Amino acid sequence: MKPKYLIFGLTLILSLAICVWLWYFRPDYRGVVWLYLYSVPSHVYISFLPHEPVLLFYGKSFNIWAAVIAATLGTLIAGFIDYETLGPLLRYKKIKNLYDNKQLYTRSVKFFYRSPFWMVVIAGFTPIPFYPFKFLSIASNYSQNKYLLALLVGRAPRYFLLIWLGYTIKIPNWLLILSFIIMFLWGAYGYFRNKIRERKPSSAPSSDNTLPPEEMIHFEIQ
């Protein structure tokens, strides 16, 4: 067994054991358990589950550092799953041929590799689209360890800021719920809109080495 799988397995088992312990012996921390569990599906692949209103909500009621650790750990687990599942898929010949020799991809990779670590950090911390950097990291076979470290460096301060704002401002629950619904519907709309566009036949063959607009990979902001 590769060391990374052993580390991942031990981390997952230990984190779940802590969740079980908190759930039964520290019921006041059950929200932190839910935050950890929610952070995985809200960050894996191209998820349209928003995390901002959730972090603002939990910041109102729970220890800031416990919430930051829970959210960050869930995000790192999601990042590991991304690499281990999307990596083989994107390296599959038929899939790779869709993007590997296209101008959009080659130019993006060249730009990305000017400073890949810090680009992932900046994308993880700021509201700019993160999915293109996730795709470029995995598709170009950027170091998994460096990607996860950059994810940690970028996401943890972002989560701390959001949780701290939730603790400080005390935004009403109804407003957080409304923002969650709006962000969820907007993300779902963008995701399925792009799926529909990708299925539309091209009206004319492309004359250069780039993908026609309706076949480009679209990413949504998280």
Stockholm file with secondary structure:
# STOCKHOLM 1.0

chainA/1-222         MKPKYLIFGLTLILSLAICVWLWYFRPDYRGVVWLYLYSVPSHVYISFLPHEPVLLFYGKSFNIWAAVIAATLGTLIAGFIDYETLGPLLRYKKIKNLYDNKQLYTRSVKFFYRSPFWMVVIAGFTPIPFYPFKFLSIASNYSQNKYLLALLVGRAPRYFLLIWLGYTIKIPNWLLILSFIIMFLWGAYGYFRNKIRERKPSSAPSSDNTLPPEEMIHFEIQ
#=GR chainA/1-222 SS CCHHHHHHHHHHHHHHHHHHHHHHHCGGGHHHHHHHHHHTTTTSSSCCCCCHHHHHHHHTTSCHHHHHHHHHHHHHHHHHHHHHHHHHHHHSHHHHTTTTTCHHHHHHHHHHTTSHHHHHHHHHHSSSCCHHHHHHHHHTTCCHHHHHHHHHHHHHHHHHHHHHHHHHHCCCHHHHHHHHHHHHHHHHHHHHHHHHHHHSCCSSCCSSSSCCGGGSCCCCCC
#=GC SS_cons         CCHHHHHHHHHHHHHHHHHHHHHHHCGGGHHHHHHHHHHTTTTSSSCCCCCHHHHHHHHTTSCHHHHHHHHHHHHHHHHHHHHHHHHHHHHSHHHHTTTTTCHHHHHHHHHHTTSHHHHHHHHHHSSSCCHHHHHHHHHTTCCHHHHHHHHHHHHHHHHHHHHHHHHHHCCCHHHHHHHHHHHHHHHHHHHHHHHHHHHSCCSSCCSSSSCCGGGSCCCCCC
//
